[in-house]
Amino acid sequence: MVAAGTSFEGKRVVVYARVSTTRQEKNDISLPDQIATADRWIEENGATRVRVFSESGSATTDERRAFREMIAMVDSEGRPADIVLVHSLSRGFRNALDFMQYRERLKRRGVRILSITQNFGDDPASDMAVAMLAIFDEYHSAENAKHVRRAMLANAVRGYWNGQTPPLGFRTFVVPQDGGKDRKRLEHDPETVDLIRWIFDTYHNGTPEGPIGLTVLAQLLNDRGERLRGKRFSVSNVHGILTNTAYIGYVLFNRRNSRTGEARPENEWVPIPVPPVVSEDVFYAVRKQMADRDPRMGEAAVKTNTNLLTERATCGCGGDGCGAGMMTSTGKSGRYRYYACSARVKQGPDACPGRRIPMEALDDIVVNAVSEHLTQPERLSALLQTWLDRSATAVAERETDLKRLRARLTQLEGESARVIKLVRNEVLSPDDPQVATELANIRAQRVSAKADIVVLERQLDASDRRITPAVVAEFGELLNRKLRGPDKKVRREYVHLLVDQVEVGDREIRIMGRNAALERAVIASQTPTAPVPKAERKWCTRQDSNL
């Protein structure tokens, strides 16, 4: 996009350089080469370099920190740069749509995107050429990805390692190839393989004090000073080690799409043979122990699905905790059940001193508080005052809000249709994760807008459907029955509808919820077949948030 004869004298330039992999950084157009080429261009055109952003990583992911930082800088107030300079369009943008979106976004700031190796002007014909070039770059990148994946699969089928970080306990060694590129295989790492054996043996046989679980095992590893690539051990990575088939002789390659994270069919998995670390008897005995102790398995699985405050309870109230969520914890092989700080459970006491409270006790506290404070007609009337307010001003405001929401819904439907049209016209690929993400975002906004429209329409409905004090009293009785009823699933649904967060502190428990949740629940109570509605605004705020 660099046009001959165009003057860039005195322009402020931000340089962005990227390579896809560390290997490409060494063998392809390296980062220093891209930056040096950019510096020559800047010098030849009399421009000024403001800053260089560079990184290694695929353009198809959202994890490009330097790219995001660069866009935030040039898109900020004050316009600190006039030009974003890249070696080629494919260095900066994942596909044609990505490029065109950023080009239009930065153009509004008066910032141009220029490619050193792809020279075009600023007229409409040049814009079309640039768009076509971006589409070609996207196609070329997709084709390269297919060839790379095909080569990696063939490499795995032959038993070679494809370059990703080996599992703990292994290292790579080079296998020379006659007349071709050297390959790699895995072998035991003498510095860490004994640690893997110790992890399996300790979990399987326990300690002198008795059997241990994943949490205690992670804590023991950290107390020994062991680290997993420089990081502390946690429940999740200890679990990953104890379930990794590499330690009984094979690594499964191609289990997931590396770009989207989606699981691939089992018939596409490729086992790569590696030297085993532990026997299959020990490996599967450990797996059985983990299953037997997992609170989500067997009889405990039914209870887990109806736990009242999972996803709601958090550690700390008024600053006396870490703020992490509280998860299900068990004691005495599942005989006792607790809500426990997830940071403490997963990372040990160094992450948070933590707290653990019996599940039944916290459930009773929350249900009693909600029932006492939200089922009384006076309390409900105060919280639902906006429903009981039928002044002309309130009605006018709701009519305005309804028009705005309907217009927004129409706009969202148009946006969805435009994306689908681009896919049908083959401008965008249906396999592009960006398309799926965009459609999902639009769909979520449409669902939210429709729900708000339903509430406003019912608020503006005829008087026989309005929320009156009598209806509020009836709803309070219904709510009390649901909260104290025998159906655990219904009980959980109503608690999750009305309670947004439960902060558990040493001396105080704070329960917070949302006004719109109450409003929609009252509406639902008048229509027996209506589903439990979703929540929005808080019904408990400031000092009033303490039940």
C-alpha positions in Angstrom: 0.0 0.0 0.0 3.0 2.3 -0.4 2.3 4.4 -3.5 5.2 5.7 -5.7 5.5 9.5 -5.5 3.6 9.8 -2.3 5.4 12.0 0.3 5.9 10.7 3.8 8.2 13.4 4.8 7.9 14.0 8.6 5.3 11.3 9.1 5.4 9.5 12.5 5.6 5.7 11.9 4.8 2.8 14.2 6.4 -0.5 13.0 4.8 -3.8 13.6 6.8 -7.0 13.0 5.7 -10.6 13.6 6.8 -14.2 12.9 4.5 -17.2 13.4 6.9 -19.4 15.3 10.3 -19.4 16.9 11.5 -21.6 14.1 10.3 -19.1 11.5 12.0 -16.4 13.5 15.3 -18.3 12.9 14.8 -19.4 9.4 12.3 -17.1 7.6 12.1 -13.3 7.5 13.2 -12.7 11.1 12.0 -10.0 13.3 15.4 -8.1 13.0 15.2 -8.4 9.2 11.6 -7.0 9.2 12.6 -4.1 11.5 15.7 -3.3 9.5 13.7 -3.2 6.3 11.2 -0.9 8.0 14.0 1.4 9.2 15.4 1.6 5.7 11.9 2.6 4.4 11.6 5.2 7.1 15.0 6.7 6.3 14.4 6.7 2.5 11.0 8.5 2.9 12.1 11.1 5.5 9.7 9.8 8.1 10.3 9.3 11.9 10.0 6.1 13.8 7.9 6.4 16.9 8.0 2.9 18.2 8.5 -0.8 17.2 6.1 -3.6 18.3 7.3 -7.1 17.6 6.3 -10.6 18.7 6.1 -14.3 17.8 2.7 -15.9 17.4 0.0 -16.8 14.9 -2.1 -13.9 13.4 -5.2 -16.2 13.8 -5.3 -15.9 17.6 -6.3 -13.1 19.9 -3.3 -13.6 22.1 -1.0 -11.1 20.2 -0.2 -8.8 23.1 2.1 -6.5 21.1 -0.5 -6.1 18.3 -3.3 -5.2 20.8 -1.0 -2.7 22.5 0.0 -1.2 19.1 -3.6 -0.8 18.1 -4.6 0.8 21.4 -1.7 3.3 21.1 -2.4 4.5 17.5 -6.2 4.5 18.2 -5.9 6.7 21.3 -6.7 10.4 21.7 -4.0 12.7 20.4 -3.0 10.4 17.5 0.6 9.6 18.4 1.3 8.2 14.9 0.4 8.7 11.3 1.4 5.4 9.8 1.4 1.7 10.9 4.1 0.0 8.8 4.2 -3.7 8.3 6.4 -5.9 6.1 3.4 -7.4 4.4 -0.4 -7.5 5.2 -0.2 -11.1 6.4 2.2 -10.1 9.1 -0.4 -8.1 10.8 -3.9 -9.4 10.0 -5.5 -12.8 10.2 -7.8 -12.4 7.2 -9.3 -9.9 4.8 -12.2 -8.9 7.1 -9.7 -8.4 9.9 -7.6 -6.1 7.8 -10.5 -4.1 6.4 -12.0 -3.6 9.9 -8.7 -2.3 11.3 -8.1 -0.1 8.2 -11.4 1.6 8.6 -11.0 1.9 12.3 -7.6 3.6 12.0 -8.6 5.7 9.0 -11.1 7.5 11.3 -8.1 8.5 13.4 -6.2 9.6 10.3 -3.8 6.7 10.6 -2.8 4.7 7.5 -1.7 1.1 7.3 1.2 0.7 4.8 2.9 -2.5 3.6 6.5 -2.3 2.5 6.3 -5.1 0.0 2.8 -4.5 -1.4 2.8 -1.1 -3.2 -0.5 0.6 -3.9 -2.0 4.1 -4.0 -5.0 5.7 -2.3 -7.6 5.7 -5.1 -10.7 3.4 -5.2 -9.0 1.0 -7.6 -6.1 0.7 -5.2 -8.4 0.0 -2.3 -10.0 -2.8 -4.3 -6.6 -4.2 -5.2 -5.6 -4.1 -1.5 -8.8 -5.9 -0.5 -8.2 -8.6 -3.1 -4.6 -9.0 -1.9 -5.8 -9.4 1.7 -8.2 -12.1 0.5 -5.3 -13.8 -1.3 -3.1 -13.6 1.7 -5.9 -15.2 3.8 -6.3 -18.0 1.2 -2.5 -18.5 1.1 -2.3 -18.7 4.9 -5.1 -21.3 5.0 -3.4 -23.4 2.3 -0.1 -23.2 4.2 -1.9 -24.3 7.4 -3.3 -27.4 5.6 0.1 -28.3 4.2 1.7 -27.9 7.7 -1.0 -30.0 9.3 -0.6 -32.7 6.7 3.2 -32.8 7.3 2.8 -32.8 11.0 0.3 -35.7 10.9 2.7 -37.7 8.6 5.5 -36.9 11.1 3.4 -38.2 14.0 2.4 -41.3 12.2 6.1 -42.1 11.7 6.6 -41.7 15.5 8.4 -38.3 15.5 7.8 -35.4 17.8 6.3 -32.3 16.2 8.1 -29.6 18.2 5.7 -28.7 21.0 6.9 -28.6 24.6 7.4 -32.2 25.8 5.6 -33.4 28.9 7.4 -33.1 32.2 9.8 -36.0 32.5 10.7 -36.1 28.8 13.1 -34.2 26.5 13.7 -34.3 22.8 16.6 -35.8 20.9 17.5 -35.5 17.2 17.1 -38.4 14.8 19.3 -37.7 11.7 17.6 -38.3 8.3 19.5 -39.2 5.2 18.9 -36.6 2.5 16.3 -34.7 4.5 15.5 -32.6 7.5 16.4 -34.1 10.9 13.5 -35.3 13.1 13.0 -35.5 16.8 11.8 -38.1 19.3 11.2 -38.1 23.0 13.3 -39.7 25.6 13.4 -39.6 29.4 14.7 -36.5 31.0 17.1 -37.7 33.7 16.5 -34.5 35.7 12.7 -34.8 36.0 11.7 -38.4 35.2 12.1 -39.5 38.8 9.8 -36.7 39.9 7.1 -38.2 37.8 7.6 -41.6 39.3 7.4 -40.0 42.8 4.2 -38.2 42.0 2.5 -41.4 40.8 3.9 -43.4 43.8 2.9 -40.8 46.4 -0.7 -40.5 45.1 -1.1 -44.2 44.7 0.4 -45.3 48.1 -0.1 -42.1 50.1 2.2 -40.8 52.8 3.0 -42.2 56.3 0.0 -40.1 57.6 -2.4 -41.9 55.2 -4.0 -41.4 51.7 -3.7 -38.0 50.1 -5.7 -36.2 47.4 -4.6 -33.9 44.6 -4.6 -30.8 46.8 -2.3 -32.2 49.3 -0.1 -33.7 46.6 0.3 -30.3 44.9 1.1 -28.7 48.3 3.8 -31.4 49.0 5.4 -30.7 45.6 5.5 -27.0 46.3 6.9 -27.5 49.8 9.7 -29.6 48.2 10.5 -26.7 46.0 9.5 -28.4 42.8 8.3 -26.3 39.9 6.6 -27.0 36.6 8.5 -24.9 34.1 9.1 -22.2 36.7 5.5 -22.2 38.1 4.0 -23.6 41.2 2.1 -26.9 41.1 -1.7 -26.7 41.3 -4.5 -29.2 41.4 -5.1 -28.8 37.6 -1.6 -29.6 36.5 -1.1 -32.4 39.0 -4.3 -33.9 37.6 -2.9 -33.4 34.1 0.2 -35.4 35.0 -1.7 -38.3 36.6 -4.0 -38.6 33.5 -1.3 -38.2 30.8 -0.9 -41.3 28.7 2.6 -40.3 27.8 3.7 -41.9 31.1 2.5 -45.3 29.9 4.1 -45.1 26.5 2.1 -43.0 24.0 1.2 -39.4 23.4 -2.0 -38.6 21.5 -1.4 -36.1 18.8 -4.1 -34.1 16.9 -6.7 -34.4 19.7 -7.7 -30.8 19.4 -7.8 -28.1 16.8 -4.9 -25.9 17.8 -6.7 -22.7 16.6 -10.2 -23.2 18.0 -9.5 -25.7 20.8 -12.3 -27.9 19.6 -11.9 -31.7 20.1 -11.3 -33.7 16.9 -12.9 -37.1 16.3 -11.0 -40.0 17.9 -10.3 -41.6 14.5 -8.1 -38.5 13.7 -6.0 -38.9 16.8 -2.4 -40.2 16.2 -0.6 -42.1 19.0 3.1 -41.3 19.1 5.1 -44.0 21.0 7.4 -42.8 23.8 9.3 -44.7 26.5 6.9 -45.4 29.4 7.7 -44.0 32.9 5.2 -46.0 35.1 3.5 -49.3 34.6 -0.1 -49.5 33.2 -1.2 -51.2 36.5 -0.1 -48.2 38.5 -1.4 -45.7 36.0 -4.9 -47.2 35.9 -5.0 -47.8 39.7 -4.3 -44.1 40.1 -7.1 -43.2 37.6 -9.5 -45.4 39.6 -8.5 -43.7 42.9 -9.1 -40.3 41.4 -12.5 -41.3 40.1 -13.5 -42.8 43.5 -12.5 -39.6 45.3 -14.0 -37.2 42.8 -17.1 -35.5 44.3 -18.5 -35.2 40.8 -18.6 -39.0 40.3 -21.2 -41.6 41.4 -23.7 -40.6 44.1 -22.0 -37.3 44.7 -22.6 -36.2 41.1 -26.3 -35.8 41.7 -25.6 -33.6 44.7 -23.1 -31.5 42.9 -25.6 -30.7 40.2 -27.9 -29.3 42.9 -25.4 -27.5 45.1 -27.2 -24.3 46.0 -24.3 -21.7 46.0 -21.7 -22.9 43.5 -20.9 -20.1 41.1 -22.4 -17.6 43.7 -20.2 -17.9 46.8 -16.9 -16.0 46.9 -14.1 -15.9 49.4 -14.1 -12.8 51.6 -16.4 -10.0 52.6 -15.1 -6.5 53.2 -11.6 -7.3 52.1 -10.9 -10.3 54.4 -10.5 -12.8 51.6 -9.0 -13.2 48.1 -12.2 -12.9 46.2 -11.9 -16.2 44.4 -15.0 -18.4 43.9 -15.8 -21.1 46.5 -16.0 -24.6 45.2 -17.3 -28.0 46.5 -14.9 -29.6 48.9 -15.3 -32.9 50.8 -13.9 -34.5 53.9 -13.7 -38.0 55.3 -13.9 -39.6 51.8 -17.0 -37.6 50.9 -18.9 -37.9 54.2 -18.8 -34.2 54.8 -19.3 -31.5 52.2 -18.1 -27.9 52.3 -17.8 -24.7 50.3 -14.1 -23.9 50.2 -12.0 -21.1 48.7 -10.9 -22.4 45.2 -7.6 -20.5 45.3 -6.7 -22.3 48.6 -7.8 -25.7 47.3 -6.0 -25.4 43.9 -2.8 -23.5 44.9 -2.4 -24.0 48.6 -2.2 -21.6 51.6 0.3 -19.3 49.9 -2.4 -18.2 47.5 -5.0 -17.6 50.2 -5.3 -18.5 53.9 -8.8 -19.5 52.7 -11.9 -20.5 54.5 -14.2 -23.6 54.5 -17.8 -23.6 55.7 -20.1 -26.6 55.9 -22.3 -26.6 52.8 -25.6 -27.2 54.7 -24.9 -24.3 57.1 -24.2 -21.7 54.4 -27.2 -22.9 52.4 -29.5 -22.5 55.4 -28.1 -19.0 56.1 -28.7 -17.8 52.6 -32.2 -19.4 52.2 -33.3 -18.1 55.6 -32.1 -14.6 54.8 -33.6 -14.5 51.3 -36.9 -15.9 52.5 -37.1 -13.6 55.5 -36.3 -10.4 53.6 -37.7 -11.0 50.2 -41.0 -12.8 50.9 -42.5 -10.1 53.1 -45.0 -7.9 51.1 -43.6 -4.7 52.5 -40.0 -5.6 51.5 -41.0 -6.8 48.1 -43.1 -3.6 47.5 -40.2 -1.4 48.3 -37.9 -3.4 46.0 -40.5 -3.4 43.2 -41.4 0.2 43.5 -40.7 0.8 39.8 -43.4 -1.8 39.0 -45.9 -0.2 41.3 -45.2 3.3 40.0 -47.8 3.9 37.2 -47.3 7.6 36.8 -47.5 9.1 33.3 -43.8 10.0 33.5 -42.9 6.3 34.2 -45.0 5.1 31.3 -43.5 7.6 28.9 -40.0 6.6 29.9 -40.8 3.0 29.3 -42.3 3.7 25.9 -39.1 5.5 25.0 -37.0 2.6 26.2 -39.2 0.2 24.3 -38.7 2.1 21.0 -35.0 2.2 21.6 -34.8 -1.5 22.3 -36.9 -2.4 19.2 -34.6 -0.3 17.1 -31.6 -2.0 18.5 -33.1 -5.4 17.9 -33.7 -4.5 14.3 -30.1 -3.3 14.0 -28.8 -6.5 15.4 -30.9 -8.6 13.1 -29.5 -6.6 10.2 -25.9 -7.2 11.4 -26.5 -10.9 11.6 -28.0 -11.0 8.1 -25.0 -9.1 6.7 -22.5 -11.6 8.2 -24.5 -14.5 6.9 -24.7 -12.9 3.5 -20.9 -12.5 3.4 -20.6 -16.2 4.2 -23.1 -17.2 1.5 -21.3 -15.1 -1.0 -18.0 -16.8 0.0 -16.4 -13.5 1.0 -16.0 -15.0 4.5 -15.3 -18.6 5.3 -17.9 -20.4 7.5 -14.9 -22.1 9.3 -13.4 -18.7 10.3 -13.6 -18.6 14.1 -14.1 -14.9 13.9 -17.4 -15.4 12.1 -18.7 -17.8 14.8 -17.6 -15.4 17.5 -19.3 -12.4 15.8 -22.6 -14.3 15.3 -22.5 -15.6 18.9 -22.0 -12.0 20.2 -24.9 -10.8 18.0 -27.1 -13.6 19.2 -26.4 -12.9 22.8 -27.3 -9.2 22.4 -30.5 -10.2 20.6 -31.5 -12.5 23.4 -30.9 -9.8 26.0 -32.8 -7.1 24.0 -35.7 -9.4 23.5 -35.9 -10.2 27.2 -35.9 -6.5 28.0 -38.6 -5.9 25.4 -40.8 -8.5 27.0 -40.4 -6.9 30.4 -41.2 -3.4 29.1 -44.2 -4.6 27.1 -45.6 -6.3 30.1 -45.0 -3.2 32.2 -47.1 -1.2 29.7 -49.8 -3.9 29.4 -53.3 -3.5 30.5 -54.2 -2.9 34.2 -55.3 -6.4 34.7 -51.8 -7.6 34.1 -50.0 -5.0 36.1 -48.1 -5.9 39.3 -50.4 -4.9 42.1 -49.8 -5.1 45.9 -52.0 -8.2 45.9 -49.9 -9.9 43.3 -46.7 -9.0 45.2 -48.1 -10.7 48.3 -49.1 -13.8 46.4 -45.6 -13.9 44.8 -44.0 -13.7 48.2 -45.9 -16.8 49.4 -44.9 -18.7 46.2 -41.3 -17.7 46.6 -41.2 -18.9 50.2 -42.6 -22.3 49.1 -40.0 -22.7 46.3 -37.1 -21.8 48.5 -38.1 -24.3 51.2 -39.5 -27.0 49.0 -38.1 -30.5 48.6 -37.1 -30.1 44.9 -33.4 -29.2 45.0 -33.2 -28.3 41.4 -36.1 -25.8 41.6 -34.7 -24.5 44.9 -31.3 -23.9 43.2 -32.9 -22.2 40.2 -34.7 -19.7 42.4 -31.7 -18.9 44.5 -29.6 -18.4 41.4 -32.3 -16.2 40.0 -32.5 -13.9 43.0 -28.9 -14.1 44.4 -26.1 -12.7 42.3 -23.2 -13.1 44.8 -22.6 -14.4 48.4 -19.5 -12.9 49.9 -18.3 -15.2 52.8 -16.2 -13.4 55.4 -14.9 -14.2 58.8 -17.5 -12.1 60.6 -20.0 -11.2 57.9 -21.8 -12.8 55.0 -23.1 -10.4 52.4 -25.8 -11.5 49.9 -26.5 -9.5 46.7 -29.1 -9.8 44.0 -30.9 -7.8 41.3 -34.0 -5.8 40.9 -34.9 -7.0 37.4 -34.7 -10.6 38.6 -37.5 -9.9 41.0 -39.6 -8.1 38.4 -39.3 -10.9 35.9 -40.0 -13.5 38.6 -43.2 -11.8 39.5 -44.3 -11.8 35.9 -43.4 -15.5 35.6 -45.4 -16.3 38.7 -48.5 -15.1 36.8 -47.8 -17.4 33.9 -47.4 -21.0 35.2 -45.6 -22.2 32.0 -43.2 -19.3 31.9 -39.5 -20.2 32.4 -37.4 -18.8 35.2 -36.2 -15.4 33.9 -32.7 -14.1 33.8 -31.4 -11.5 36.1 -30.0 -8.0 35.5 -29.8 -4.9 37.9 -28.9 -5.4 41.5 -31.7 -5.4 44.1 -29.4 -5.1 47.0 -26.9 -2.2 46.9 -24.7 -0.3 49.3 -25.7 -0.8 52.9 -28.9 -2.5 51.7 -26.9 -5.3 50.3 -26.6 -7.0 53.7 -29.5 -9.4 54.3 
